[in-house]
Amino acid sequence: MQKRAPFAWDRVQQAATAGSEMADYLRPANATQSAELSAEQKDSIFIRDALWTLVEDGYDGLWRAGAWLFGRGVDEHVPPLLSREIARKK
């Protein structure tokens, strides 16, 4: 059985090579190379990403529940994702 795609496989390989070369070219000179991650670090990253996905997927329901409780003032009680409160200087 032959896999079909709207592009040729050699074009995919060219794109992968070009992407790697571009990443090397665009990397700042003072950037450090990342070391190989341990299995524990990979597991931690997976758990972090899975937790964020759950938060992101459930945020809409949380916001709607907040809107039901707080009405138009919902944004004061349920802030947008990735927002933070910045302390103002006195």
C-alpha positions in Angstrom: 0.0 0.0 0.0 1.4 3.3 -1.0 1.0 6.4 1.1 -0.3 9.4 -0.8 0.4 13.1 0.0 0.0 16.3 -2.0 3.8 16.7 -2.0 6.8 14.5 -2.8 8.8 13.0 0.1 12.0 14.5 -1.2 10.4 18.0 -0.7 9.7 17.1 3.0 13.4 16.1 3.5 14.5 19.3 1.8 12.3 21.3 4.1 13.6 19.5 7.2 17.2 20.2 6.1 16.5 23.9 5.3 14.7 24.3 8.7 17.6 22.9 10.6 20.1 25.1 8.7 17.8 28.1 9.3 17.6 27.4 13.0 21.4 27.2 13.2 21.7 30.4 11.3 19.2 32.3 13.4 20.5 31.1 16.8 22.2 33.9 18.7 26.0 33.4 19.0 25.8 33.5 22.8 23.0 30.8 23.0 24.0 27.7 24.8 23.4 24.2 23.4 20.9 22.3 25.3 22.1 19.1 27.0 20.4 15.8 26.6 17.5 15.6 29.0 17.2 12.7 31.5 14.1 10.5 31.6 12.9 12.3 34.8 13.2 15.7 33.1 11.3 14.5 30.0 8.6 13.1 32.3 8.4 16.4 34.2 8.1 18.3 30.9 5.3 16.0 29.7 3.4 16.4 33.0 3.8 20.2 32.8 2.5 20.3 29.2 -0.4 17.9 30.0 -1.4 20.1 33.0 -1.3 23.2 30.9 -3.5 21.5 28.2 -6.0 20.7 30.9 -6.0 24.3 32.2 -6.3 25.7 28.7 -9.1 23.3 27.7 -11.1 24.0 30.9 -10.6 27.8 31.0 -13.7 28.5 28.9 -16.0 26.6 31.3 -14.3 28.4 34.2 -14.9 31.8 32.6 -18.5 31.0 31.9 -19.1 29.9 35.5 -17.4 33.1 36.6 -19.7 35.1 34.3 -22.7 33.4 35.9 -21.5 34.2 39.4 -20.0 37.7 38.9 -21.9 39.0 35.8 -20.1 41.8 33.9 -17.4 41.9 36.6 -16.1 38.5 35.6 -12.8 39.7 34.3 -11.9 41.1 37.7 -12.3 37.7 39.3 -11.3 35.4 36.4 -8.3 36.9 34.6 -7.3 35.8 31.1 -4.8 32.9 30.9 -1.1 34.0 31.0 -2.0 37.3 32.6 -0.4 38.5 35.7 -0.9 41.4 38.1 2.0 43.8 38.2 2.6 45.6 41.4 2.7 49.3 40.9 5.5 51.3 42.4 4.5 53.9 45.1 
